[in-house]
Amino acid sequence: MNNTSKLIEILERSPKSKGISPLIKLAESESNLDITKQLEMLTGVWELRWSSSKSPLLNYSPLLDNLQILDLKNHRGLNFLRP
């Protein structure tokens, strides 16, 4: 199992795990993606299952849908919390 697969698994099973940050770094270092060439693929609504933010509102909770709406073409983004 590669690091990206491990990261997806741990995000689904244990979104508060301390092992997420190191796996992100490992998965990024193994990837040959150039996100600057694929920004249009990020446009849309995303569910945030993990955040490096210290804000309690941005931490994962099964009681809240933490959504991020991205419109990169217009340089806009919005975090949306829904119970």
C-alpha positions in Angstrom: 0.0 0.0 0.0 1.5 3.4 -1.0 1.4 6.5 1.2 -1.5 8.1 -0.6 -3.6 5.0 0.0 -2.5 4.9 3.6 -3.4 8.6 3.9 -6.9 8.1 2.5 -7.5 5.2 4.8 -6.4 7.0 7.9 -8.5 10.1 6.9 -11.6 7.9 6.6 -11.0 5.9 9.8 -9.3 8.3 12.2 -9.6 11.9 11.0 -8.0 13.2 14.3 -4.9 11.0 14.0 -1.5 12.5 14.6 -0.2 10.3 11.7 -1.9 12.4 9.1 0.7 15.2 8.8 3.7 12.9 8.2 1.6 10.9 5.6 0.7 14.1 3.8 4.4 15.0 3.4 5.3 11.5 2.3 2.4 11.3 -0.2 3.3 14.8 -1.6 7.0 13.8 -2.0 6.1 10.7 -3.9 3.7 12.5 -6.3 4.6 13.9 -9.6 1.6 16.2 -9.7 2.0 19.9 -10.6 -1.1 21.4 -8.9 -0.5 24.8 -10.7 -1.4 23.1 -14.0 -4.5 21.5 -12.7 -6.2 24.2 -10.6 -9.5 23.9 -12.5 -9.9 20.4 -11.1 -10.1 21.8 -7.6 -13.1 24.0 -8.4 -16.2 22.7 -6.6 -17.4 21.7 -3.1 -15.1 19.7 -0.9 -15.7 18.0 2.4 -12.8 18.8 4.8 -12.0 15.8 6.9 -8.7 17.2 8.3 -7.3 20.7 8.9 -4.0 22.0 10.2 -5.9 25.0 11.6 -5.9 25.5 15.4 -9.4 26.8 15.2 -11.9 24.5 16.9 -14.4 25.3 14.2 -12.2 23.8 11.5 -11.4 20.6 13.4 -13.2 17.5 12.2 -16.4 16.6 13.9 -18.9 13.9 12.9 -21.6 16.4 14.1 -20.7 19.0 11.5 -20.3 19.0 7.7 -17.2 21.1 7.1 -17.4 22.1 3.5 -15.0 24.2 1.4 -16.3 25.8 -1.7 -13.6 26.7 -4.2 -13.9 29.0 -7.2 -10.3 29.4 -8.2 -11.0 31.0 -11.6 -12.5 34.0 -9.6 -10.0 33.7 -6.8 -12.7 32.9 -4.2 -13.2 30.3 -1.5 -15.6 29.8 1.4 -15.6 27.5 4.4 -19.2 26.4 5.2 -20.2 24.6 8.4 -23.5 22.7 8.4 -24.9 20.8 11.3 
